[in-house]
Amino acid sequence: MKFGDKLKNLRQQQGLSQKELALKTGITTRSIQNYESNTRYPKDVSILNKLALALKTNVNLLMESQEFCPKDILLSEIQALFAGGELGDEDKEAVFQAITEAYLDAKEKNKKYRKK
């Protein structure tokens, strides 16, 4: 299931309109519409955290999608961290998992280039 479809289902399960979700999260209604139509994706972990909190779910459930790459989002968070920002414990764990996953993916993909 795509990210936007998952978001829409969770929102509807909570009985929220797009406008109500926008008010609860501080995200614009237009952004919610874009996410649900699968034309845009959150570019920041803090947005995912707001959505997860408002929808009474966790970030990992929202990010479970083949076309949605949490590594790209976490990369921006890592850059902010190195610039003097701070990450919460949950985000630190997500960053660690994403880095580990990226490492293992790269290692698996590069097996074909190893000398035998």
Secondary structure as the mmCIF struct_conf table of DSSP 4:
data_model
#
loop_
_struct_conf.conf_type_id
_struct_conf.id
_struct_conf.beg_label_comp_id
_struct_conf.beg_label_asym_id
_struct_conf.beg_label_seq_id
_struct_conf.end_label_comp_id
_struct_conf.end_label_asym_id
_struct_conf.end_label_seq_id
HELX_RH_AL_P HELX_RH_AL_P1 PHE A 3 GLN A 13
TURN_TY1_P TURN_TY1_P1 GLN A 14 GLY A 15
HELX_RH_AL_P HELX_RH_AL_P2 GLN A 18 THR A 25
TURN_TY1_P TURN_TY1_P2 GLY A 26 GLY A 26
HELX_RH_AL_P HELX_RH_AL_P3 THR A 29 GLU A 36
TURN_TY1_P TURN_TY1_P3 SER A 37 ASN A 38
BEND BEND1 THR A 39 THR A 39
BEND BEND2 ASP A 44 ASP A 44
HELX_RH_AL_P HELX_RH_AL_P4 VAL A 45 ALA A 54
TURN_TY1_P TURN_TY1_P4 LEU A 55 LYS A 56
BEND BEND3 THR A 57 THR A 57
HELX_RH_AL_P HELX_RH_AL_P5 VAL A 59 MET A 63
BEND BEND4 GLN A 66 GLU A 67
HELX_RH_AL_P HELX_RH_AL_P6 PRO A 70 PHE A 82
TURN_TY1_P TURN_TY1_P5 ALA A 83 GLY A 84
HELX_RH_AL_P HELX_RH_AL_P7 ASP A 89 LYS A 109
HELX_RH_3T_P HELX_RH_3T_P1 ASN A 110 TYR A 113
BEND BEND5 ARG A 114 ARG A 114
#
